Each structure stands twice: as structure tokens, then as C-alpha cells.
């Protein structure tokens, strides 16, 4: 169905008057952004003592109150004083065995010189600049009434797939801007809401709500759309904020959310965003992969490597299926004119690799229900092979599930004999 036909059907659905107003995906006025990041702020990591570090038994309250933390705070205060920095806040990162301190440079200080000096200090694990990241989605025009215009509905045979899997009990961390948990298509789908943006309360925002809907909007509730994995449960971790320039995040907010997702047993982590290489975030992604967590990243077409985290080995790197494949490991999924949930109990149509990535996170939730013990590496390789080598070949959901799990409830092509369903 082309874009204009989809828009006409959206308009007819609005006239039919389902619960909640149908509206175009329009950017709401930007919120007040947290303190500026980038060259004016840095992150300083201090080692935790080895006897204290117990990633499998971490308790947030006890960790933050321990006596050792007070000692590390004194070290951080001393470092800030010695280097002319202003201490802003700290956050424990037990997933990496470090405490993370956010510090602000004084006017005129050279960030490179300060970071070089800190890196030579034996008290410091490492130090880095806070970097900026941005969501990879844009807004467009404006039984589940909108199911027929979902670009994955027919090609991915979602109704048939739901006979085998719905993502039941799989926990997906949506690290993004705020999600409207009370939306008619998301009510009951959000298990956890946490805010990691400094100086702001949790608010529902466009990008995060749209991504959440693609992954796990309720099916067969008589309104709106159906998510790829409608019985998955979401961790709505607000690490990004909506601003006039788009949806923004930074190293510190994203690291806090990733750390939380790791400590609270997320099985899939959706990162519909992109930015530069970042040591802190790379290490957290590496820990996630080592624990078998599936990490999904959105390709930034403006970056030659696709941007981080999509460029990181083992991450499920996803671009919209109307875009050229961005490297051999890139997956193509529906990412143009996607109807989805919007704040204010609305639905709108969006485009971008953010929403393609959300489709893949939903797919991983389906596979996670059917084959939870499959190693991340084998799963990644199996999906990449199933998506085909041609530059514009997208994912065949049914064939992928059949190849990996041996289960199929729809018109699946005959998979190759290299069937991952036999692996543990």
C-alpha cells in the first residue's frame, strides 16, 4: 500500500472515531534540556574494590550507601579540586565495577588536557568527554483499525506469527525518551518506568512512545495498531529528552539507563539512536552481550560506519528497508510510513531507522519466547544470513523464526538445512 493510500485510510479511521484522537506525528514544544553536555562536561570513572563488586547480587540501596562509596566520593572531590573541575553528580555502575562522576570544566579549560592528566592518575579507571547522541527517527503524515496499513503486517505475516509467539514475558528495555504508559495501545504493557535525565521529571514524549508502540502495542483491543511482540513487557527508561532540535541523549544518561537495564534483567535492549564511539557505553554494551542480552541499534545514514551502537560488533544494526544496506551485517526492516502510538492517546505515522530497529527488537522478543537459551552470537549470525545478501533485501520474519526455532505457523519458505533450531 503506498503512502497516499495509507494516509486516506488513516483519515477514514479518524472519522470512524476509535477511542483516542488520531493525529499526525507532530513535534511537541521542546522541554527544557538538562545541563549542556559535550566539551564542557566530562565523566570520571573510579574503580570499585574487588571484594565489594558482586554484579549478580547487586542491591542499589545498599550499594549507594556503603562506606566505600563515601571514600570514593572524597577521592572524586579531591580530583575535581586538583584539576579545577566542578563536581556535578555521581552514579554507581556496578555492571562495569566503577563509580561514574560527572564533572564540569571551568571556562577556558582545555578538555583534552584535563582528560590526559586524569588518565595518568592511578586513582582513575578512565575519563572521557560526555558525548551527544540523537534518535534516528523523523515524523511524517498522519480487530486493530490501523493494522492493515502497518508496513510489517502483511510481509511479516504478524497475525499468523502470533499463533506461535507473542513475546510473552520477554522484557524489552526501551532506552529512549519518555513513553506514555497510559496510552490505549500501551496500557498494561510497561512494567517499569525510570527517569535518568537530570533536572527533569518523567514525561511522555513522541519518539519513545512511538518506538514502544512498534515493539509491543496491544493486539486485538479494537484500537490503533498491533505491536510486533504484543505480549512483551517494556522497561521504559528515559535517557533522552525531546528538544527543538530533535530527541537528544548523552553518554551519562544513556550509561545510567544501560546499567539499570543490566541490573534488572532486560532480555532485549532497544537503542533507536546513534552517535560517536563512546568507551563507557561500549563497555556496557559488551557486558550486555556477554550476558546474552540482545542489543539493537539504529543505523545513522549520515555516518560512514552507521554510528554507535549500530557499528559495534554483535549489535543488531538496523536500517529502514527503503535505504541502502549499510554494510554486510546491516538488517533492513520496515521504517517508512509506520503507524504507531503517540502521546495524548493518539496515533501517527513516522519514518526512520529508529522504527526499523523497533521492529527488530519486537522480532527478538518473539524469538526470545521460543528459544531463550540461544546464544547471542548464533542468533545474530542466523538472522543476518536469513535476511539475504542483496542490497535491498529485508527480513522475512516467518523464515527467520523457522530457521532459528523450528516453529512456523504461516506460509514459510523451505529453510536451509543449517537450522539453528537444533542448537541449545
GIPE-V696245 format. One line per field, one symbol per residue. burial: b if it has 16 or more other C-alpha atoms within 10 Angstrom, else e. A space follows every 50 residues. Layout:
burial->???
This chain:
burial->eeeeebbebbeebbeeeeebbbbbbbbeeeeebeeebebbbbbbbbbbee eebeeeeeeeeeeeeeeebeebbeebbebbeeeebbbeebbbbbbbbbbb bbbbbeeeeebeebbeebbeeeebbbbbbbbbbbbbbbbbbbebbbbbbb bbbeebbbbbbbebbbbbebbbbbbbbbbbbebbbbeebbeebbbbbeee ebebbbbbbbbbbbbbbbbeebbbbbbbbbbbbbbbbbbbbbeeeebbbb bbbbbbbbbbbbbeebbbbbbbbbbbebebbeebbbbbbeebbbbbbbbb beeeebbbbbbbebbbbbbbbbbebbeebbbbbbbbbbbbbbbbbbbbbb bbbbbbbbbbbbbbbbbbbbbbebbbeebbebbbbbbbeeebbbbbbbbb bbbbbbbbbbebeebeeeebbeee
